[in-house]
Amino acid sequence: MIHTYREYFNRNFTRDKYVSFLQMLGKDYPPVSIRFAETPIFIPEDLKNQLIEAGEEIIKLIKQPDFKTLTEQSIPKEWTVPNENDHPHFLAFDFGISKDEKGRLVPRLIEMQGFPSLFGFQLHLADTYKEVFELNNLADFSPFFNGIDQQEYIALLKKVILGPYAPEEVALMDIDAPNQKTAIDFFVTAKHLGIRILSLTDIFKENGQLFYKEQGKKIRLRRIYNRLIFDEVSTQQDLFKISFDPREPVDVEWITHPNWFYRISKYTMPFLKNEFVPETRFLNTIASIPADLENYVLKPLFSFAGMGVIIDVTQTDIEEIADPENWILQRKVNYEPVVKSPDGYVKAEIRLLYIWPDGEEPQLCINLARLSRGKMIGVRYNADFDWVGGTVGLMAQEIDN
């Protein structure tokens, strides 16, 4: 999006470099099924400042004393987990990049999560882009906000995820961790923090405590860096009998507690009223359906990765919804194709990633970005295109010559 950097990158891009980029990205890690874009995004100063402001507006709502009351109905009764803490340890806010009436690039909120994203991998991704495409010949690029550097970022991750415990007492947990699409993030995180990567069935409960075995030795699990999404395990609840049921009291610390996945989600968006958030309403609160439905999108509250979203909404779609309390109607964000590729422009989305230590303020640290040519931004919807997929936003300081 910054003309000088974009022209430099595109002029020096080759297919061989991209192949080398993918090889370096996956070196020493399991195969990755996600498509990564041929390019990073170069975030201009004005857009960066707007993104920061937009995130701060959302955090104001989350920090309101009545936030838990506002979002109490967001947690499905069948998935409520006891011993919830005061705030999530991780936040992720997705913004589509649009243009206002004056032609200015502006961020518009698409979704939000009180759940970890690719906090480890994005660091690795940025470093790989910079090295393979020799970007530091042009400027001092960073994926970080607020002046933090790589060393400070890793220290913050350790502080929040490890806390006072030894790495072997902390595990990153998912339903089938080594085989998840984003497993590369798990392995990068484990490399930096030394924690274990465990599937749900690797963990067992004894007398209200959790354990796993390593080389025949039983090890007590004190903290779970939780990557388990209940939607994925809802049809496999027999696994809880083998392992443990998160909904039952257990002596373990959650980083972050599973209830925050629901509290900070699409459910939260109707409570946000500012210039960065498109008009969003719970479907069951709408007295009169808008006549211009082509300008809206219909989203189920309890889904992830874009599943179930209806882009081209019709009156019939709305009438067929049996549980309107579990849906939102949101004004469409018109993504502006802003990233120049060799054969045209592609659309972009930027995810702000925050870490929130106990007893401190949430800190905007790093970002995730995605490029798209289709109606949906997610990488699964762009697998057959080029110059699309997962990427990272880079911000630059000029090099003195």
N, C-alpha and C positions, 0 to 999 in steps of 0.2 A: 504493500500500500504506500510505501515511500518510493517515489519514482526512481531516485538515484540508485537505491539498493536493489529495487526490482529489476531495473535495466541491467545492472551488473550481474545479478544472479542469472537472469534468463540468457544473457549473452554468453556466459561461461558454462551454462548447463550442458551436460552431455548424458546420453543414456548410459554410458559406461560408468560415469560418476554415480548415477542413481543405483546401478547394480552394486557398486562398491559400498554405497551407503547402506543398502539393505543387508549386505554381507557383514559389515561391521556392526550394524545394529543388532543382528542376531548372533554374533560370535559369542561362544561360551554359554548361550542360552538355548532353551528348547525352541523348536520351530514356532513361528508366530503366524496365525491365520488372518490377522487384521491387515488391511491395506494401509500403507503409509504414503502420504503425499510426496511428490517430487520436490516440494519446496516448503520452507517455513513461511510464516507470515511476518512481515516487518511492520510492527505496530507504531504508527505515528504518535507524537507527543499529545496532540489534542484528544485522540481517541483513547490513549492510555489514561489520561486524566478523567475523562468521562466514565471509563470503566471503573476506576477507583471510586468516583463519586456514587455511581450506581450501586456498587457493592456496599458502600457505607449506608446508603438508604435502606437496603434490605436488612442489614445488621441492626439498625435502629429498631426495626419491628421485632426481630428475634430477641433483643435484649429488653423488650417491654416486660414489666412485671406480670402482665396478664397473658403472656404469649402461650403458656401451657394451657390456660383455660381456653383461649381461642382455638387451639389445635387439638383439644382433647378427643374430638370425634374423628381425628385423622387416623388414629391407630386402630386397625381392625381388632375386634375383641379376641379373635382366635390367635392373634399374634402379639399380644401384649407381653412384654418381658419385665419382670420385677426389678426393683433397685435401680430405677432410672436416676441419672445424675442431673446436675443443674444446667448443663449446656453440652452441645456436641463438641467433639475435639476436632472435627473436620467439617468444612463447608465447601460446596461447589456450586457456582452460579453460572449458567449458560446464557450467553448473549449472542443473538444474531446481529450481524453488522448490516445496518440499513443506511438510508440517506434521508435527511429531513427535507423540508420544502426549499431550503436554501442550498441544498447540495452538499451539506456537511455530513461526514460519516458519523453515525450515532449508534450506540449499543441499545438493543431492545431485549429484555429478559424473555427467555424461552422456557427454561426449567430451572430447578434448584434442588440441591440434595444436602441433607445433614448426614453425609456418608462419605467415606474415603473414595477418592478417585485414583488416578495414576500418579500419586505423589512421588514415587521413586523413579518410575520410568521416564517421566518428562524431563528430568535432569539428564538422563542418559541420551534421550532423543535429541535434546538441544546440543549437547556436546558432539554428537555424531554429525548432525547437520553442519556445525561450525567447522569440524575437522575435515570432512570429506569435500565440502564445497568451498573450503578455504575462505570462510566469511570474515575471519579476523584480519584478513589483508585489507578489508574495507573499513571496519569499525570494531569497537569492543562490544560485542553483542552479549546480551544476557536475557534469559527467560524470567528473571526475578524482578520483583517489585520492591520498593521501599529501601533500595540500596543494600540489600543483603547479598551475600555471596554464597558460593557452594558450601564452604566449610560451615558457615553459620546456619545454612539451611539443614544440612545433615545433623548438626548438633540439636536443632529444634525438633527434628523428627525423633531423634533419640530421646530427648527430654519428654516428649508427649507419649510416644509409643512404649518405650522401655520404663520410664519413671525410675523408681528405686530398685528395680529388679534386674537380675542377671539375664542376658539374652536368652539362655536356655529355658527361662521361666516364662517367656513371652512367645506367643505363636500368632502368625497370620493364618486365619482360618477361613476356608470356603468349603462348599459342598464337595467338590472334587478338585482341590486347589491346583495340583500340578498340570491339570488338563483344561483349565479355564482358558477362554480366548485371550484374556489379559494376564495370563500367568507370567509373562516376561516381567511385568511390574512386580510380581511377588518375588521373583528371583533377584531383581535389582535391589529391592528393598532389603531382602535378607542379606545380600552382599554388604550393604552399608551398615546394617544394624546387628547382624549376627543372629537374628531371631529364626525360629523354626517356621517352616511352611507345612501346615497340617490340614488334611481333609477332615471333614466332620467325623468320619468313622475312625480316624486315628486317635480320637480323644475318648476317654472313658471316665465314668464318675464312680467315686467311692466315698461314702460318708459325707456327701455334699461337697466334695472337692473334686477337681478335675486333674487328670493325669494323661500322659502319653508315654510310650516306651521308645527308648533309643539305645540300640546295641544291647538289648536285654535289660536295661535299667529303667525303672519306673521314675518318672520325673514329674513333679508337681507343677501344674500350670497356674500361674498367678494372674496373667493378663492375656486377653484375646484382642488382637488387632483384627476387628471383625470385618470380613469381606463377604459374609454370607447374606444373600438377599432371600427373604422368606418366599417370595414368588417362585423362586427356582426349586425350592425344596417342598413346596406345598403338596405335590403329588408323590413325594417320597418320604413321608413322615415315619415310615418304618425304620429309617436310618436313626431316628431319635432313640429307638429301643436299643440299637447297637451302641450308640454313643451316649449322648445326653440330650435332654430337651431344654433348650434355652429359656422356655417359658416357666420352668420350675426353678425355685430358689437354688442358687449354687454359689459357692464361695469363690468368685472370680471377678476381676475388674474388666469392664468392657471399654475398649477404645475403638470406635465410639459406641455408645449404647444403642442397641437395635431400634429402640422406639424413635430415635431422632431421624431415622430413614423416612418415617411417615410424617413426623411433625414438620420437617422442612422438606417440602416436596411441592408437587403441583397443587396440593391442598392449601398451601400458604399463599398462593398468588392472588386470590381474590381480596386478601386483606392489604395488599400493597397498592398504594395510590401515588404514583409519581410519574414523571416524564419518561422514565426508562422502562416502565412496565405496561404492556398492552392491556387494554380493557379485558378483564377476566372475571367471569361469574360462575357460581355453582349452577348447574343446569336446573336444579329443582327450585331455584329462587327467581327464575326468569318468568315474568308474567306474560310477556309478549315476545315471541320469537322475532329477531331482526329480519327485516325484509331483504337485506343484502347478505344473505348467508354465505355467498361466495367470498366474503371478506372475513370469514371466521373459520376456526378449526375446532374440532370436537376431540377432547382428550379424556381417557379414563384416568381416574385418580391413582388407581393401584395397578400400575404397569411400569415397565422400565424399557429403556433402549428404543423408545418410539413405538412399541407394540400397541396395537389397538387404536392408534390415532387415525381419525378420519379427516383428511385434508380437504376434500371437496364435499362439504356438508350440504345435505338436503333436508327438507322438512320431514321426509319419510325417515331419514336416519334418526332424527330427534324423537319422532313418535315411537320408534321401535326400541328406544332405550328403556329397559324395565326398571333400572335403578338410577334415576337421574341425580340422586344425591351423591353418586359416586363418579360424576362426570363434571367437567368444566367446559364452558364455551368461551373461547379466547379469540380476540381479534387477531387476524393473521399479521405476522411480521413479514414485510416484503424485503427479503434478503437482496441486497444490492451486490451484483457480481463486481467484486473490487480487486481481486488478485489476478494479475495478468499472467496467462499461460501462453505457450507458443501459438495456440489456436483459439484465443478468446479469453474471456474473463470468467472466473468461477466465484461462487459464493463462499462466505466464511462465517464461522461461529467461534467464539472465544469463551473458554471456561476459566473463571477465576477460582483459584484454589487457596483456601485459608486453613491455617492451623491455629487451634484455640487451646493454649495451655491452661490448666486449672489455675484459678486465681489471677489470671491475666486477661488481656484483651485479645480478640481474634486478630491474627496477623495475615494479611494478604501476602502470599509468598511467591507463587509460581503460576503458570497457566498451562492450559491444554487448548489446542485449536483443531478445527476440522474444516476441510474444504469439500465442496459439493457442487455437482452439476444437476442433481435431481431435485425432486420435490422435497425429499427428506435429507437431513444433514448426516445422519448416522452412517458409519463406514459400511454397515451391511447393505445400505441402499445405494452404494456407489462403487460396488466391487468391479463393475465392468467398464469403468471410465479410467482415464489417467488424469494426473494433476488434481487428484482428489484423495481424501482419506485423512487419517490422523496426522497431526503435525503439532507445531508449537509456535507461539508468538515470540518474536525476539525484539528486544528494545536495544537501542544502540547509543553509545557515546562516541563522538568522532575521534579518530586518532590524530594527534598532532604530528605533522610532517616537518 
